[in-house]
Amino acid sequence: MPMGKMSQKIGGNVRARRAVPLLIACALAVLAACGPGASEQGKKPVTLHLFTWSDYTEETAVKEFERRFGVKVVTDTFGSNEELLAKLQGGASGYDVVVPSDYMVSILIKQGLLAELDHVKIPNLAHVYQHLKGLYYDPPNTYSVPYLWGTTGIGYNADLVTPPPKSWQTLWDARYKGKISLLNDEREVFGMALRAAGESLNATQPAKLEAAKARLMAQKALVKTYTSENYDQLLVSGEVALAHGWSGTILRAAAERPSIKYVIPKEGGTIWQDNLCVLKSSKHQDDAMTLINFMLEPQIAALTTSKVMYASANEEARQFLPKEMAQNPAIYPPESVVARLEWIKDVGEAIKLYDRAWTELKVK
Ligand code: SPD
């Protein structure tokens, strides 16, 4: 029973039983102790712990879930897939639902960290675009449900950057010294430097990574900051003129300051998809799947996209979006753009080369 109705009903009982206040006080005390999610049998309340990207949830939707299912949701955020992985490997316990991107799903599966999903409990999976299911990182979607997807490109302030950037090389333009931010994300930053040189963003050859590192080292003096969490605000305030970043975050900045634009450079960049997954260690797997199913309700998914401005993997959600979002090519890029994008993949042992190069870039 939804919490609202449950408490109305208990309120009614309170009025009807003025003669037995002690009994009522006990009943209320039990409920208060149980809090959200307490079943009518007085079971312990359920709190789900959601570990997701920063600025990736829509508060009204979360509140509606809590109201409808009587389960509380506590949200904690990360800024990169590697941060998520490190926290899980470091034994961060207590999370139920996590939101890894594509390649990180494959890594978490390999590490045995994800629970198998029961598709019967997630009927709204039927609303997910067919072409976004069954992707390389989890072909049967045994462990992951597509949630939001997007691209990686350049956000720029057209009042400050002329001509408009067409190439990643603009991020090496000394005229913008101190006005450039890059994602704080090793696969994205190395991926960008590799694509800028015409390479795959999944290159594993040491020489290619060394060359990418040398280019990033040379660029470093121009870079104000490596951040994945506040570059929208840096763009809006004018502190940076060019930001390597994710589509939705830049579009949110553009909504605040119309001179901010988003471009995917001609050399191409990353296409990515973030997924809803349940951790094997979750003690609330059924509730976690209920949350996932809820997030896939078309109107809830539309609410989320209209806030975060990333494309929903949910096909049915699109009709509930305002037209300017549903038809915005920066949110839903056309096939011709998707064709020059590349998915980040698990590079296996070569990740050690990336890790080392990234650490060197950040410390030197
Ligand atoms: N602020 C939310 C950003 C979500 C980005 N997901 C990105 C994945 C990239 N590889």
Residues whose N, C-alpha, C, O or C-beta is under 5 A from the ligand:
A	BS01	SPD	W53 S54 D55 Y56 S101 W246 W272 D274
